Amino acid sequence: MSGQKIAIGRRYEFTITFVVTNNSTSGTILVHQILSYPDRVIGNDLINPNFRALAHACRLHGEFVNKTDEFMLAYDRCRSLTQYLN
């Protein structure tokens, strides 16, 4: 739910791979609003940061893919990198 998880993982040198998907909404909250208050749905449209740049700002490797068939190669590259960026 926040980019701080990336910074915490970096600080404590966790070996972790984050996969971030962008659906541009808080989906769970949106569903509850639609079911409970169908005429008052607000605050669910998100503007996401550049998560690749956020990873780089924490001296971590980050990738961005647009197509499903690009995912596994990017994921494998991320998983193979065990050293932090300098």
LOKOL-176256 format. One record per atom (N, C-alpha, C, O): x, y, z; residue in one letter. Coordinates in steps of 0.05 Angstrom, whole numbers, padded with zeros to 5 digits, always signed. Layout:
<atoms>
XYZA ...
</atoms>
This chain:
<atoms>
+00016-00024+00000M +00000+00000+00000M +00017+00025+00000M +00007+00047-00005M +00043+00023+00005S +00060+00047+00005S +00088+00039-00005S +00097+00017-00002S +00102+00059-00015G +00129+00055-00024G +00149+00051-00002G +00172+00044-00006G +00141+00057+00023Q +00159+00054+00046Q +00168+00025+00049Q +00190+00021+00060Q +00153+00006+00040K +00161-00022+00042K +00187-00027+00026K +00204-00043+00034K +00189-00013+00004I +00214-00015-00012I +00238-00004+00003I +00259-00017+00004I +00235+00019+00016A +00256+00031+00031A +00264+00014+00055A +00287+00011+00062A +00244+00002+00068I +00250-00015+00092I +00265-00040+00083I +00284-00048+00096I +00256-00052+00061G +00270-00076+00051G +00299-00070+00044G +00316-00086+00049G +00303-00046+00033R +00331-00038+00026R +00347-00034+00051R +00370-00043+00053R +00336-00020+00070R +00350-00014+00095R +00360-00039+00109R +00383-00040+00118R +00343-00059+00111Y +00350-00083+00125Y +00361-00105+00106Y +00365-00128+00115Y +00366-00098+00081E +00379-00115+00062E +00364-00142+00059E +00376-00163+00057E +00337-00141+00058F +00321-00165+00054F +00325-00174+00025F +00329-00158+00007F +00325-00200+00022T +00325-00211-00005T +00296-00216-00012T +00283-00235-00005T +00285-00197-00027I +00256-00197-00034I +00252-00186-00061I +00267-00168-00070I +00233-00197-00075T +00225-00186-00101T +00197-00175-00100T +00178-00190-00092T +00194-00150-00106F +00168-00138-00107F +00157-00139-00135F +00171-00132-00154F +00132-00147-00138V +00118-00146-00164V +00095-00126-00160V +00077-00131-00145V +00097-00104-00174V +00077-00083-00171V +00060-00082-00196V +00071-00079-00218V +00034-00084-00193T +00016-00081-00216T +00001-00055-00213T -00004-00046-00191T -00007-00044-00235N -00021-00019-00235N -00049-00022-00246N -00053-00026-00270N -00068-00021-00227N -00096-00022-00237N -00109+00006-00233N -00133+00009-00238N -00093+00025-00224S -00101+00053-00221S -00125+00058-00203S -00139+00078-00205S -00129+00039-00184T -00151+00043-00165T -00146+00027-00140T -00131+00007-00140T -00159+00034-00119S -00159+00018-00094S -00183-00001-00097S -00205+00005-00087S -00178-00024-00110G -00200-00042-00118G -00218-00052-00095G -00242-00051-00098G -00206-00060-00073T -00222-00071-00051T -00240-00050-00039T -00263-00055-00034T -00229-00026-00035I -00245-00004-00024I -00266+00004-00044I -00289+00010-00036I -00260+00005-00070L -00279+00011-00090L -00303-00008-00090L -00326+00001-00091L -00298-00033-00087V -00320-00053-00087V -00338-00048-00063V -00362-00049-00065V -00326-00043-00039H -00342-00038-00015H -00359-00012-00019H -00382-00011-00010H -00347+00008-00031Q -00362+00033-00036Q -00385+00028-00055Q -00408+00037-00050Q -00381+00013-00076I -00402+00008-00095I -00425-00008-00082I -00448-00002-00087I -00418-00027-00066L -00438-00044-00053L -00453-00028-00031L -00478-00031-00028L -00439-00012-00016S -00452+00002+00007S -00463+00029-00001S -00484+00038+00010S -00449+00044-00018Y -00456+00071-00025Y -00454+00075-00056Y -00437+00090-00064Y -00471+00062-00071P -00467+00063-00101P -00468+00091-00113P -00457+00095-00135P -00480+00110-00100D -00482+00137-00111D -00460+00156-00100D -00459+00179-00107D -00442+00145-00082R -00422+00161-00070R -00395+00148-00071R -00381+00145-00050R -00386+00140-00094V -00360+00128-00097V -00339+00150-00102V -00341+00165-00122V -00320+00153-00083I -00300+00174-00086I -00272+00164-00077I -00270+00144-00062I -00252+00178-00085G -00225+00174-00075G -00211+00148-00083G -00194+00138-00068G -00219+00136-00105N -00206+00110-00112N -00188+00112-00137N -00174+00093-00142N -00189+00134-00151D -00172+00137-00175D -00144+00145-00166D -00140+00166-00154D -00125+00128-00171L -00098+00132-00162L -00079+00142-00184L -00082+00134-00207L -00061+00159-00176I -00039+00166-00194I -00014+00154-00182I -00005+00163-00161I -00003+00134-00195N +00019+00119-00184N +00046+00133-00191N +00048+00145-00212N +00065+00130-00172P +00092+00140-00179P +00105+00122-00198P +00095+00101-00205P +00128+00130-00207N +00145+00113-00224N +00159+00094-00205N +00179+00101-00193N +00149+00069-00203F +00160+00050-00184F +00188+00041-00191F +00204+00034-00174F +00194+00041-00217R +00222+00035-00225R +00241+00056-00215R +00262+00049-00204R +00234+00081-00218A +00250+00103-00208A +00252+00102-00177A +00273+00108-00166A +00230+00094-00164L +00230+00092-00135L +00250+00070-00126L +00265+00074-00107L +00250+00047-00140A +00270+00026-00134A +00298+00037-00138A +00315+00033-00121A +00303+00051-00160H +00330+00062-00165H +00338+00082-00144H +00361+00084-00137H +00319+00098-00135A +00324+00117-00114A +00334+00104-00088A +00348+00116-00072A +00325+00079-00084C +00333+00063-00060C +00357+00046-00067C +00364+00028-00051C +00370+00051-00090R +00393+00036-00100R +00386+00006-00103R +00401-00011-00095R +00362+00001-00114L +00353-00026-00121L +00348-00028-00151L +00346-00008-00164L +00348-00052-00160H +00341-00057-00189H +00311-00055-00192H +00296-00065-00176H +00302-00042-00214G +00274-00041-00220G +00270-00044-00250G +00286-00035-00266G +00248-00056-00257E +00241-00060-00285E +00212-00051-00290E +00196-00051-00271E +00206-00044-00315F +00179-00037-00323F +00172-00053-00348F +00188-00053-00367F +00150-00067-00348V +00141-00081-00371V +00113-00073-00379V +00096-00065-00362V +00108-00073-00405N +00082-00066-00415N +00065-00090-00424N +00041-00089-00426N +00079-00112-00431K +00066-00135-00443K +00071-00160-00426K +00092-00163-00414K +00051-00177-00425T +00053-00201-00409T +00077-00218-00417T +00090-00229-00399T +00083-00220-00442D +00105-00237-00451D +00132-00226-00444D +00152-00240-00446D +00134-00201-00435E +00159-00189-00425E +00164-00195-00395E +00186-00192-00385E +00143-00203-00382F +00144-00205-00353F +00165-00226-00343F +00182-00219-00326F +00165-00250-00353M +00182-00271-00342M +00212-00264-00345M +00228-00270-00327M +00220-00252-00367L +00248-00244-00371L +00256-00223-00350L +00277-00224-00338L +00238-00203-00347A +00244-00182-00327A +00244-00194-00299A +00262-00187-00283A +00226-00211-00293Y +00225-00224-00266Y +00250-00240-00261Y +00262-00238-00240Y +00259-00256-00281D +00283-00271-00278D +00307-00254-00273D +00325-00260-00257D +00309-00231-00288R +00331-00212-00283R +00331-00202-00255R +00351-00200-00242R +00307-00195-00246C +00305-00184-00218C +00313-00205-00198C +00327-00198-00179C +00304-00229-00201R +00310-00250-00182R +00340-00258-00182R +00350-00266-00162R +00353-00254-00205S +00382-00262-00207S +00400-00240-00195S +00423-00246-00189S +00390-00216-00191L +00407-00195-00180L +00406-00195-00150L +00385-00189-00138L +00427-00203-00138T +00428-00204-00108T +00443-00181-00096T +00442-00177-00072T +00457-00166-00113Q +00473-00143-00103Q +00457-00118-00106Q +00442-00114-00126Q +00460-00100-00087Y +00446-00074-00090Y +00462-00057-00109Y +00486-00060-00113Y +00448-00039-00122L +00460-00020-00140L +00477+00000-00124L +00469+00007-00101L +00498+00010-00136N +00515+00030-00122N +00507+00058-00130N +00518+00078-00120N 
</atoms>
